[in-house]
Amino acid sequence: MLKTTTMMTLLTALFLMDLTSSTATYTPTSSASTETYIFAKCTPEKFSPGSSFETNLNSLFSSLVSSTVASRYNNLTVGGKPEPAATVYGLFQCSVDLDATSCSSCVSRAIALVGNTCPNSYSVFLQMQSCLVRYDKNSFFGVQDKTEMLKKCGQPMGFNDQDGLTRVADVMGSLSSGSGPDRTGGNGDVRGVAQCMGDLSSAQCQDCLTDAIGRLRSDCGMSQGGYVYLSKCYARFSYGGSHARPIPNTNFGEDKDDKDNDGIGKTLAIIIGIITLVILLVVFLAFIGKQLRKLQDEKCCK
């Protein structure tokens, strides 16, 4: 019984170590707000490590980071003949308010997260707070795509907060009436931003932003912050000041304290469940041992 209990304890410890490692790998965070992880979309189809596609992908990543020095957007194609199947199409884009150093840092962070969130995927779209990185084995440059990637609204403001609702409506109006691929708006402590991907034409950009801003207005117009990310554009706003309710970020709408509390609660629940399982197993084994000894005693008496 002592050996069995010791073995179960070791297995439990190993299980918890593995669980912690997986959690750290797939929930990336960043202390800098501009480098906050928002979401990632990956295809299930994988390329083989050491393949020509991986070589071209690494070359693409290096070139994307290098090009942040001169621009906040760039798209590149790596590969082609004699192996068209190994061709990689990719791009990066930074928010208009980022300088070259911050843009480079954000893109580098995003690329580093690709390997953790989407290992060996043929297609990845990874969005940070202030930049994005995307690549695919098929060209997507100049193709309009208004697929909704992510949408989240903050806490509701309530009908009695007319002043707040008015400021949010003003910001939405500024984003809608703006022109160009990069738009900002503000009224008091409400700030909004909208941006479309640099590979779209002016008409495509306007079409995409109209859709994104319209969804943000209709779904989150009475909230203390929110965002709508489409495949080729996004719109978001944050509400600060007396409401002090920031835009949802890494944990899709929850504050950091809420996220930490949830993580602690889940970990405790798992530990308690495992301990309970171990105790039940020990009791069961003790019962079986007792029954076996009873049977042996009865045989001896006979």
N, C-alpha and C positions, 0 to 999 in steps of 0.2 A: 504493500500500500504506500509506503514512503517513496519507493521508486516511481510509482505511478503519479503521485502528487507532484514530485519534483519535475518529472517530464512534462506534465501539463503546464506547470508554471513557466518552464522554459519556452514552450510553444506559444503561450500567451504573450510573453515578452517579445518574442520574435514577430508575432502578428502585429503587435502595437507599433514596433519599430518600422515595419513595412508600411503600415497605414499612414504613419506620420510622414514618411518619405514621399508617398504618392500624393498626399495633400499638398506638400510643399512644392511639388513639381507642377501640379495642374491648377494652382490658384496663384498666379503671378501677381505681385503687388509692387508698387514703387513709392518711395517717399516724396518724390517730386510730382506736383500736380500735372505738369505737362506730360509726364511719362506714365500716367495712370493707365493701366490696362482696362479696356472696355469690353471687347469681345474678339473671338476668332472663329472663322468658319473654315472647315477643312473637308476635303474629299476623302472618302474611305480608300480610294485607290492609292497604292503606295509604289514608290520607285525603290529599286534595290540599292543598298549602300555600296558605294564604290562605282556606281554606274556613270555613264557619260552625262546623264541628266543631273546627277548630283554634282559632278564637276562643273557643269554649266551654271547650276544654281548657285554654287559658292562664288563663282566668278560674277554672277549677277549681283549678289549681295554686296560684294566688295565694291563694285562699280556704283551701286546705288548710294552707299555711304560716302564714297568719294565725291559724287556729284552734288551732295548737299551743300558743299562749299559755295557753289555758284548759283544754286536755284532751290526754291522750296518745292519744286515738282520736277520729276523726270521719269520717262518710261524708256526701257531698254529691251533689246532682244539679244539673247546670247545663244549661239548654236546655228543650226541650219545644215547645209550640205557639209559632209556626206551623211550626217545622221539627223534627218529632220525630226524624227521621233524624240530626240534629246533636246530639242529647242525649248528654251524657257523665255516666257514673256513676263516682264515684271515692271513695277513702278513703285515710287514712294510719293507721298505728299505731306506737307507740313502746313499747319495753320499760318495764316498770313501774318500773325503777330510774333512769330518765332524768328529770332536772328539765326544766322548760319550755325553758330555753336550749339544752340539749343535744338535746332532742327537735326543736326548731325547726331546729337546725343539721343534724341527721341527715336530716330530711325534705327540707330545701333541697338537701342534697347528692344525695339520691336523685332528686329531680326534675331536677336538673341533668344527671344521668347518663342519664335517660330519652332525651333527644334524641340522645345518642351511641350508646347500645346498641340502641335501638328507634326509629329516626327515622320519624315519621309513621305509626306503627302504631295501628290502631283499638283494640287491647287490649294492655295492658302490666302485668306483675307484676314489680316490682323489689324484691328483698330485700337489706337491709343487715344488718350484725351486730346493730344495736339498733333498727331501724325498717324499715317497708316502705311502699311506695306502690303502689297498684293503681288502674287505671281501665279502663273498657270502654264500648262503645257500647250494650251490653245490660246491664240490671240484674242484679247478682249478689248483692245484699244479702239476707241471711237464707237463702241457699241453701247447704245442706250439700254439701261437696265434699272428698273425702279422696284426691284424685289426688296421687300422689307427685311432687313437684316436684324434689327433690334429696335424696340420701342419701349419706353418706360416713362411714367409720370411720377412726380413727387407727391407729397402729402397735399390734400385739397386745402384751399384757402378758405372756402366758405362764402356764402352770398353776402355776408355783412361786410366783407373787406372790399368795398367798392373801389377804394383808392388803389389797392394792390391789383385788382382785376383790370382797372383802367390802364395802369402802367404796363401790365403784361400785354394787353390788347394793343397798346401803342408800339411796343417792341415787335410784336408779330406783324403789325402794319409796316414798320420800317423794313423788316426783312423781306416782306412781300413786294414792296415798292422799289426795293433796291435794284441795282443792275450789276452785272458782272458775276464772276464765279465766287468771289469772296465778299460776304455781307456781314455787317455788324449793326446792332441797334441797342439803345439803352435809354432808360427812363428811371431816374432815381437809383434804387438798388436792384433793378431788374436789368440783366444783360443778356443779349441774344447774339448768336452767330450762326451763319449758314454758309456752306461751301459745297461746291461740286468738284468732281474729279477733273484734273487738267486735260484729260484726253477727249472730253466732250466738246462739241461745237457750242456756239453761243445759244442756238435754238434748243439743243439737247439739254444744256445746263439750265436754261430757264424752265423748261418742261419738268425737269427732275426736281428743282428747288420749289417750284409751285406745288408739286405733289407733297414733298416733305414738309414744307411749312404749313400746308393745308391740313395734313394729318396732325401735326404738332398743335395747331390752333384748335382743332375740333376735339382732340383727345386729351390734351394737357393744358388747355387754355385757362382752366380754373385751378391749376396746381402750382405748388411752390417749386417749380423747376421741372424739366423733362427733356427728353431727346427722342428724335426719330432718325435712325440710320437706314438709308436705302443703299443699294449696291453702288450707285454712282454719285450720291450726294447725301448730305445730312443737314438737319436743323436742330438747334437746341437752345435752351435758355436757363438761366439760374436766377434765383430769388434770394437776396440776402437781407441785410439790415435787421429790422426788428423781428422778422420772421425767422431769420437765421437757419433757413432750411436749404442747404446746397443742392445743386443738381445731382441726381443719382450718378454714381460712378462705377468703380470696379465691381461692387457687389450688387449692381443693378437696382439701386434705389435705397439701399440701407446705409446708415452711417457706419463709420469704422467701429464704434463701440458696439453697435448692434451686431456687426459681423463677428467681432471678437467673442461676444457673449454667446452667439449661436455656435461658434466653433468649439468653445469650452463646453457648452451643454451637450453637443453631439459627442465629443470625446468622452465626457463622463458617462453618458448613456452607454457607449460602446464598452467602456471598462467595466461598468456595473453588470452589463449583460454577460460579458465574458466570465467575470468572477462568479456570477450566479450559475453559469453553465458548468464551470469547473467544480463548484460545490455539489451540484446535482450529480455530476459524473462520479465524484468521489463517493457520495452516498450510495449511488447505484452499484459501484464496484464493491463497496463494503457489504451491501446486501447480498450480492451474488456470492461473495466469498463466504459469508455466513451460511448461505443455503448449501454450498458445496461441502463445507465442514459438517453440516448437519447430516447430509447424505452419507458422507464417509463414516460418521459415527454410527449411523443406523446399520450400515453394511457390516461394520466391525461387530456390533452387538449380535447380528444374525449369525 
